[in-house]
Amino acid sequence: MDMRKMQHSNYMDLAIEEAKRALLSNDVPIGCIIVKDGCVIGRGYNTRERDQTAIGHAEINAIREACAAVGSWRLSGCTLYVTLEPCPMCMGAIINARIDTVVFGAYDVKAGCAGTLADFCRIGFNHVPEVLGGIREIACSTMLSEFFEALRK
């Protein structure tokens, strides 16, 4: 495994830890971290059920924390790691925050806007992040599958 992929895998493990925190409030286990210059500056996990808000997505929560950490809405030079491909709302927030790179685990055929269902990077927005999907995909998708399987029981 090349060094860059190994580094992405290590950071994705931190996002997976955030996803596990969502389980404590019976939320869909999606976690996110934002890294700048090798340091985690934002963390988030789904809080939709806990907070009863549609915008309680892992990415939104992590972006809010990262903006506070750097004192700006611009997150240039940052990499966002998330366990599930971003939805339209989150991909829009990523683009608006000027995040350089998005690394995600599981692909989302129902709402993924980083290339699966739609590709917000090809629409022509003024900022286009680099996107890398499928990092720790099995671990990320298994956690989601097990969560939804348990809900159906």
C-alpha positions in Angstrom: 0.0 0.0 0.0 1.4 3.4 -0.9 2.1 5.9 1.9 -0.6 8.3 0.8 -3.3 5.6 0.9 -2.0 4.4 4.2 -2.2 7.9 5.6 -5.8 8.2 4.3 -6.7 4.9 5.9 -5.3 6.0 9.3 -7.4 9.2 9.2 -10.4 7.3 8.1 -10.1 5.2 11.2 -10.5 8.4 13.2 -13.7 9.1 11.2 -14.9 5.6 12.0 -14.4 6.3 15.7 -16.6 9.4 15.3 -19.3 7.3 13.5 -19.4 5.0 16.5 -20.3 8.0 18.6 -23.4 8.5 16.5 -24.6 5.0 17.6 -24.9 6.2 21.2 -27.9 8.4 20.2 -29.3 5.9 17.7 -28.1 8.0 14.8 -26.9 6.6 11.5 -23.2 5.8 12.1 -21.5 8.4 10.0 -18.4 10.1 11.2 -16.1 12.9 9.8 -12.9 14.6 10.6 -11.1 17.5 9.0 -7.3 17.6 8.8 -5.0 20.6 8.2 -1.3 20.4 8.2 -1.4 16.9 9.8 -3.7 18.0 12.7 -7.3 17.2 13.2 -9.1 20.6 13.4 -12.7 19.4 13.2 -14.7 16.3 14.2 -18.3 15.4 13.7 -20.8 12.6 13.7 -24.5 12.4 12.8 -26.7 14.2 15.4 -30.0 14.3 13.5 -31.9 12.1 16.0 -30.2 13.5 19.1 -30.8 17.2 18.1 -33.9 16.6 15.9 -32.4 18.7 13.0 -32.1 17.8 9.4 -28.7 19.5 9.2 -27.1 17.4 11.9 -24.9 15.6 9.5 -21.3 14.5 10.4 -19.8 16.8 7.7 -21.7 19.9 8.8 -20.8 19.3 12.4 -17.1 18.8 11.5 -17.1 21.9 9.2 -18.6 24.0 12.0 -15.9 22.9 14.4 -13.0 23.4 11.9 -14.2 26.9 11.0 -14.2 27.8 14.7 -10.7 26.3 15.0 -9.2 28.3 12.2 -11.3 31.4 12.7 -12.6 31.5 9.2 -15.3 30.0 7.0 -12.6 29.2 4.4 -11.0 25.8 5.0 -8.4 25.9 2.2 -5.6 23.4 2.7 -7.9 21.0 4.5 -8.8 17.4 3.8 -12.2 16.1 5.0 -12.6 12.4 5.8 -16.1 11.0 6.0 -17.3 7.4 6.3 -20.1 7.8 3.7 -20.0 9.7 0.4 -21.4 13.2 1.0 -25.1 14.0 0.3 -26.1 17.2 -1.7 -26.2 19.4 1.4 -22.8 18.3 2.7 -21.1 18.4 -0.7 -22.5 21.9 -1.1 -21.0 22.9 2.3 -17.7 21.3 1.4 -17.5 23.3 -1.8 -18.6 26.5 -0.1 -16.0 26.0 2.6 -13.3 25.6 -0.1 -12.1 22.3 1.3 -9.3 21.0 -0.9 -9.8 17.2 -0.7 -12.7 14.9 0.2 -11.9 11.3 1.2 -14.9 9.0 1.8 -15.3 5.4 2.8 -18.6 3.9 1.5 -20.3 4.9 -1.7 -23.9 6.1 -1.4 -26.1 5.0 -4.3 -29.1 6.8 -2.9 -27.7 10.3 -2.1 -23.9 10.4 -3.0 -22.9 13.6 -4.7 -19.2 13.0 -5.0 -19.7 10.9 -8.2 -22.1 8.1 -7.4 -25.7 9.5 -7.8 -24.5 12.9 -8.9 -21.1 14.6 -9.2 -21.1 18.1 -7.8 -17.4 18.3 -8.9 -18.5 18.4 -12.6 -21.2 21.0 -12.4 -19.0 24.0 -12.7 -19.0 25.5 -9.2 -16.2 28.0 -8.5 -14.4 25.5 -6.3 -13.8 21.9 -7.1 -12.3 19.6 -4.4 -10.3 16.5 -5.2 -12.3 13.4 -4.3 -11.1 10.0 -3.3 -13.6 7.3 -2.5 -13.5 3.7 -1.2 -11.0 4.2 1.6 -11.8 1.6 4.3 -15.0 1.0 2.3 -15.7 -2.4 3.9 -15.4 -1.2 7.5 -17.6 1.9 6.7 -20.3 0.0 4.7 -20.4 -2.8 7.2 -21.1 -0.5 10.1 -24.0 1.1 8.1 -25.4 -2.2 7.0 -25.4 -3.6 10.6 -27.1 -0.4 11.9 -29.9 -0.6 9.3 -30.2 -4.4 9.8 -30.7 -3.9 13.5 -33.4 -1.2 12.9 -35.4 -3.7 10.8 -35.5 -6.3 13.5 
